[in-house]
Amino acid sequence: MLTITREQARRFILCRQGLLGRHRFAGKEGAYQAVRQAGCIQYDPVDVCGKNAELTLQSRVKGFTRETLAELLYRDRLLVDYIDKELSIWPREDWPYFADYRAMSRAHGAGFPGIPELEEQAVAYIREHGPVSSDTLPIEGRIYWHSSMHWSGSWSGQSQAARSVLEQLYTDGVLLIHHKSGSRKYYDLADRYFSPELLCAENPCPDRASFLQWRVRRRIGAVGMLWNRRSDAWLGIGMSVEERNAAFAALETSGAILPAGVEGIRSPLYFPAEDLQLLEAVLRGEADTRPRLEFLAPLDPMLWDRKLIEALWDFAYSWEIYTPAEKRKYGYYVLPVLWGERFIGRIEAAADRKNGVLTVKNIWYEDAVRQTKKLAAALDGAIRRLAKLNGCGRVES
């Protein structure tokens, strides 16, 4: 087994993520390729200074705009927002892999009295009138519906009939999200945008074991390196410890993933075999490691395992959005600040798009960070890019 230092592991992960050196990704094609490399990026509707998916891509993609992602999702349809790691955005080409999930959803929905009839009514209305939201679909009343297939977890009870039917058809794969207005979702029929061949394609994985291997390998690639331990990186997969161990063993045996021993870390870290060339370049000192200063999204793929981040970087990050205000150490929506190969602190910023102002509420530096002119210039550039992402022409602090 290959043995590397923590510094080499950090450098490899950052290079693979496209967070060191020249931007590997640029423009709309770059944004698409960045999502493909990650497999999926988490969608979160909270928008303080950009949504999570937008912040994730801005840190990697030169020239990224909010419109770039909207076009890939709702005009070009190269990306899909659907369930994966919670609610996520992933490439359309992965649609067949979730065929069994959609079949389970259809079987689940069929078991509730009244749901199949309401689904027929909703589909007929959308086919005639076009995209709808739960407010514009003319289905009244409330129904009992158990949402065990929904991304936010199991739920049951009385719910708005229109909303329940739309979400059921969405998890069934009958509907896609046509567009979003703020946090409101508008749905349309999937067969208007995807070919019958794609919609009806069978899962390329012949059984659950191979499907879990595909998902585990995909999550390893999203982070860059991962250990075979309990981790938030596995959220949404729904596998037991035994299944995870079996998936790792099968992937290592087949050569799809490779282990690396890292100094000071007991568990080996695994990485996709196709990235061996990049790791070797890092070890030879040939990788592009010129520093950039970037703000990472709270649910950035690289941060999916925060215990791993702490083990490699000695940086403890907690997203305090759900922490009561009086118990927060930092703030409501705080972004880690990455400069070169180090996490140097955290920043809290809020965008007032109506008045075109980005307010920097606070910056917290890690111990031993020297606030030099070079750092100030790099930080100022990143703040201005964040302001531009949010359509703000002025920065205040």
C-alpha positions in Angstrom: 0.0 0.0 0.0 1.2 3.5 -0.9 2.2 5.6 2.0 2.0 9.4 1.8 2.2 12.4 4.2 -0.8 14.5 5.3 0.6 17.4 3.2 0.6 15.2 0.1 -2.9 14.0 0.8 -4.1 17.5 1.2 -2.4 18.6 -2.0 -3.9 15.7 -3.9 -7.4 16.4 -2.8 -7.2 20.1 -3.6 -5.7 19.4 -7.0 -8.4 16.9 -7.8 -11.1 19.3 -6.6 -9.7 22.0 -8.9 -9.0 24.3 -5.9 -5.3 24.7 -6.5 -3.4 26.2 -9.4 -5.0 27.5 -12.5 -8.8 27.0 -12.8 -9.3 23.6 -14.4 -12.9 24.4 -15.1 -14.2 27.5 -16.9 -17.6 28.7 -18.2 -20.7 26.6 -18.7 -18.9 23.5 -20.0 -16.6 23.8 -17.0 -19.5 23.9 -14.6 -21.0 20.8 -16.2 -17.6 19.0 -16.0 -17.2 20.0 -12.4 -20.6 18.4 -11.5 -19.7 15.3 -13.5 -16.4 15.0 -11.6 -18.2 15.3 -8.2 -21.0 12.9 -9.3 -23.5 15.1 -7.4 -23.5 18.4 -5.5 -26.0 19.1 -2.8 -28.8 21.5 -3.4 -29.9 23.6 -0.5 -32.5 26.4 -0.9 -31.0 28.7 1.7 -29.7 31.8 -0.1 -27.8 34.2 2.1 -24.9 34.9 -0.3 -25.6 32.3 -3.0 -27.1 28.8 -2.7 -24.9 25.9 -1.8 -24.7 24.5 -5.3 -23.8 28.0 -6.7 -21.1 28.6 -4.1 -19.7 25.1 -4.7 -19.3 25.8 -8.5 -18.1 29.3 -8.1 -15.1 28.2 -6.1 -14.0 25.9 -8.9 -15.3 27.4 -12.2 -13.8 30.5 -13.7 -16.5 32.9 -14.8 -19.3 31.0 -13.1 -22.7 32.8 -12.7 -26.0 31.9 -11.2 -27.5 31.8 -14.7 -24.9 29.2 -15.7 -26.3 26.6 -13.4 -29.9 27.5 -14.2 -29.2 27.1 -18.0 -27.6 23.7 -17.4 -30.6 22.5 -15.3 -33.6 24.1 -17.0 -32.6 24.9 -20.6 -29.9 22.5 -21.7 -31.2 19.8 -19.3 -27.7 18.4 -19.0 -28.1 18.4 -15.2 -31.0 17.1 -13.1 -32.1 18.1 -9.6 -33.2 14.9 -7.9 -32.6 12.8 -4.8 -29.1 11.5 -4.2 -27.1 12.9 -1.3 -30.3 14.5 0.1 -31.6 16.7 -2.7 -28.8 17.1 -5.2 -27.8 18.1 -8.7 -26.2 15.5 -10.9 -25.6 14.7 -14.6 -28.6 13.6 -16.7 -26.5 10.6 -17.9 -26.8 9.1 -14.4 -30.6 8.9 -14.8 -30.6 5.1 -15.5 -28.8 4.3 -12.2 -31.8 5.5 -10.2 -34.3 3.3 -12.1 -34.9 1.0 -9.2 -35.4 3.9 -6.8 -38.1 5.3 -9.1 -39.7 1.9 -9.3 -39.8 1.7 -5.5 -41.3 5.2 -5.4 -44.1 4.2 -7.8 -44.9 1.1 -5.8 -44.9 3.1 -2.6 -47.3 5.8 -4.0 -49.7 3.2 -5.4 -50.4 2.0 -1.9 -52.1 5.1 -0.8 -55.9 5.5 -1.4 -56.6 8.2 -3.8 -53.1 8.9 -4.9 -53.2 7.0 -8.3 -56.4 8.9 -9.3 -55.0 12.2 -8.3 -51.8 11.4 -10.3 -53.8 10.8 -13.4 -55.6 14.1 -12.9 -52.4 16.0 -12.4 -50.6 14.5 -15.4 -53.6 15.3 -17.6 -53.7 18.9 -16.4 -50.0 19.4 -16.9 -50.1 17.8 -20.4 -52.7 20.3 -21.4 -51.6 23.4 -19.5 -47.9 23.1 -19.0 -45.7 23.6 -15.9 -47.4 23.9 -12.5 -46.5 24.5 -8.8 -48.4 23.2 -5.8 -50.2 26.6 -5.8 -51.3 26.5 -9.4 -52.3 22.8 -9.8 -56.1 22.8 -9.3 -56.3 19.9 -6.9 -57.9 20.9 -3.6 -58.0 19.5 -0.2 -55.6 17.5 2.0 -54.8 13.8 2.0 -53.0 11.3 4.2 -49.6 10.6 2.6 -46.5 8.9 3.9 -43.4 10.4 2.3 -40.8 7.7 3.0 -39.3 8.2 -0.4 -38.8 12.0 0.0 -35.3 13.4 0.3 -35.9 14.9 3.7 -36.7 11.6 5.2 -39.8 9.7 6.4 -42.9 11.8 7.0 -46.6 10.9 7.4 -49.8 12.8 8.1 -52.2 15.2 6.4 -50.7 17.2 3.6 -51.8 19.5 0.8 -53.0 17.2 -1.9 -51.5 19.1 -4.8 -48.1 19.2 -3.2 -48.2 15.6 -2.2 -49.2 14.4 -5.8 -46.5 16.6 -7.4 -43.8 15.3 -5.1 -44.9 11.7 -5.6 -44.8 12.1 -9.4 -41.4 13.8 -9.1 -39.9 10.9 -7.1 -41.6 8.5 -9.6 -39.7 10.2 -12.4 -42.9 11.2 -14.2 -42.2 14.9 -13.5 -39.0 17.0 -13.6 -38.5 20.3 -12.0 -39.1 22.7 -14.9 -37.7 25.7 -13.1 -37.6 27.4 -9.6 -38.8 30.8 -8.6 -37.0 31.4 -5.3 -37.6 28.2 -3.3 -40.9 27.4 -5.2 -40.6 24.5 -7.6 -42.5 24.3 -10.9 -42.9 20.8 -12.4 -43.4 19.5 -16.0 -43.6 16.1 -17.6 -40.3 14.4 -17.9 -41.1 13.0 -21.4 -41.1 16.5 -22.8 -37.4 16.8 -22.1 -35.9 13.3 -21.9 -36.0 10.7 -24.7 -38.1 7.5 -24.2 -34.8 5.5 -24.3 -33.4 7.5 -21.4 -36.6 7.5 -19.3 -37.0 3.7 -19.7 -33.4 2.7 -19.5 -32.7 -0.1 -17.0 -30.3 0.3 -14.2 -26.8 -0.6 -15.4 -26.1 -2.2 -12.1 -27.6 -5.7 -12.1 -28.1 -5.9 -8.3 -28.1 -3.9 -5.1 -24.5 -4.9 -4.3 -23.2 -3.5 -7.6 -25.4 -0.4 -7.2 -23.9 0.3 -3.8 -20.4 -0.1 -5.2 -21.2 2.5 -7.9 -22.5 4.9 -5.3 -19.6 4.4 -2.9 -17.0 4.9 -5.6 -18.9 8.0 -6.7 -18.8 9.5 -3.2 -15.1 8.7 -2.8 -14.5 10.6 -6.1 -16.6 13.5 -4.9 -14.5 14.0 -1.8 -11.2 13.0 -3.4 -10.1 10.6 -0.7 -12.3 8.8 1.8 -11.9 6.2 4.6 -14.1 3.2 5.2 -15.8 4.7 8.3 -19.1 6.1 9.3 -19.4 9.4 7.5 -21.9 12.0 6.4 -20.4 11.4 2.9 -22.7 8.3 2.8 -25.9 10.2 3.5 -28.7 9.2 1.1 -27.3 5.8 0.2 -29.0 3.9 3.0 -26.5 1.0 3.5 -25.5 -0.9 6.5 -21.9 -1.1 7.8 -21.7 -4.7 6.4 -22.8 -3.5 3.0 -20.3 -0.6 3.1 -17.5 -3.0 4.0 -18.5 -5.3 1.2 -18.6 -2.4 -1.3 -15.1 -1.3 -0.3 -13.8 -4.8 -0.5 -15.3 -5.4 -3.9 -14.0 -2.1 -5.3 -10.5 -2.6 -4.0 -10.4 -6.2 -5.3 -11.5 -5.1 -8.8 -8.9 -2.3 -8.7 -11.6 0.5 -9.0 -10.2 2.2 -5.9 -6.8 2.2 -4.3 -5.7 2.6 -0.7 -3.2 5.0 0.7 -1.7 5.1 4.1 -1.5 8.6 5.5 0.8 9.5 8.3 -1.0 10.0 11.6 -4.2 8.5 10.4 -5.1 5.0 11.3 -7.6 4.2 8.6 -6.3 4.0 5.0 -7.8 6.6 2.6 -9.1 5.3 -0.7 -9.1 7.2 -4.0 -10.4 6.3 -7.5 -7.8 4.3 -9.5 -8.0 6.7 -12.4 -6.5 9.4 -10.2 -3.3 7.5 -9.5 -1.5 9.6 -12.2 -2.5 12.8 -10.5 -1.3 11.5 -7.1 2.0 10.5 -8.6 2.4 14.0 -10.1 1.7 15.4 -6.7 4.3 13.1 -5.1 6.9 14.2 -7.8 6.1 17.9 -7.2 4.9 18.3 -10.8 1.2 19.3 -10.0 0.1 22.8 -10.4 -0.2 24.0 -6.8 -0.2 27.8 -7.2 -2.4 29.2 -4.4 -5.8 30.6 -4.9 -8.1 32.0 -2.2 -11.6 30.6 -2.4 -14.7 30.5 -0.1 -16.1 27.0 0.2 -19.9 26.2 0.4 -21.1 24.8 3.7 -22.1 21.5 2.0 -19.2 21.5 -0.5 -18.3 17.9 -1.5 -14.8 18.3 -0.1 -16.4 19.0 3.3 -18.8 16.0 3.4 -16.6 14.3 6.0 -15.7 17.0 8.5 -13.8 14.6 10.7 -11.6 13.8 7.7 -11.0 17.5 7.1 -10.1 18.0 10.8 -7.7 15.0 10.6 -6.0 16.2 7.5 -6.1 20.0 7.9 -6.6 20.5 11.7 -9.6 22.6 10.8 -12.8 22.0 12.6 -15.8 23.3 10.7 -19.4 23.1 11.9 -22.4 24.5 9.9 -24.2 26.5 12.5 -27.4 27.3 10.5 -29.5 25.0 12.8 -27.7 26.0 16.0 -29.7 28.4 18.2 -28.2 31.9 17.9 -27.1 32.1 21.5 -25.1 28.9 21.1 -23.3 29.7 17.8 -19.5 30.2 17.9 -19.4 32.0 14.6 -22.6 32.8 12.6 -25.7 31.7 10.8 -24.2 31.1 7.3 -20.4 31.0 7.5 -18.1 29.9 4.7 -14.6 28.3 5.2 -11.8 30.3 3.7 -9.2 28.3 1.8 -6.0 30.0 0.7 -3.6 27.7 -1.2 -3.3 24.5 0.8 -4.6 25.9 4.2 -7.9 26.8 5.7 -7.1 30.2 7.1 -10.5 31.1 8.6 -14.2 31.7 8.1 -16.2 34.5 6.6 -19.9 35.5 7.0 -21.4 37.6 4.3 -24.9 38.5 3.3 -26.2 39.8 -0.1 -28.8 42.5 -0.4 -29.5 42.0 -4.1 -32.3 44.6 -4.2 -29.8 47.4 -3.2 -26.8 45.7 -4.8 -24.8 45.5 -1.6 -22.8 42.5 -0.2 -22.1 43.0 3.5 -19.2 41.2 5.1 -20.4 40.7 8.6 -17.3 39.1 10.0 -14.1 37.3 9.3 -12.5 34.9 11.8 -8.9 33.9 11.2 -7.3 30.7 12.4 -4.5 31.0 14.9 -1.1 31.8 13.5 -2.5 33.3 10.3 -0.5 36.4 9.4 -2.6 39.2 7.9 -0.3 40.3 5.2 -0.9 42.6 2.2 -0.8 39.6 -0.1 -3.5 37.9 2.0 -5.6 41.1 2.1 -5.4 41.4 -1.7 -6.4 37.8 -2.3 -9.3 38.1 0.2 -10.5 41.3 -1.4 -10.5 39.6 -4.8 -12.6 36.6 -3.5 -15.0 39.0 -1.8 -15.5 40.9 -5.0 -16.1 37.6 -6.9 -18.7 36.7 -4.3 -20.4 40.1 -4.7 -20.5 39.7 -8.5 -22.1 36.2 -8.1 -24.8 37.9 -6.1 -25.3 40.8 -8.5 -23.9 43.3 -6.0 -21.9 46.2 -7.1 -20.9 47.4 -3.7 -19.2 45.7 -0.7 -19.6 46.9 2.9 -18.2 45.7 6.1 
